[in-house]
Amino acid sequence: MQPLRNAVILLAQQILAGLDEPERVVSAWPLAVGQATARRTRAVSFQAGTLTVAAQGKEWQQQLILLRPQLRQRLERLTRVAVTDILFFVETRRI
C-alpha cells in the first residue's frame, strides 16, 4: 500500500508544481484532508506561510485545530511549500 501512496503523492506534487505557491497550497487542501473533510471545509487563502480555511461549523473547526500539525505536514509534503500555520474559522454560509 505504501508504494501506491508514494506514487499518488508524487503525481500530486507534479501536478501542483505548475502553480504559484498560494494557489498550490489552496489547491492541495482537498488532497491533504480527504473527501469527507473537503466537503465540509474550504481553503480560502495562503499568505506569508499561513493557510486560512473555512469550516462548516464549530465542531469541524475544533477537530481541525486538533489535527493542525498533521495537516501542515501533509500540505508541505504535497506542495513542497512551508506552511507555518493554518487558521480555521466558521463560515456562516454553506460551503
Buried (B, 14 or more C-beta within 10 A) or exposed (E): EEEEEEEEBEEBBEBBEEBEBBEBBBBBBBBBBEEEBBEBBBBBEBEEBEBBBBBBEEEBBEBBEEBBEEBBEBBBEBBEBEBEEBEBEEBEEEE
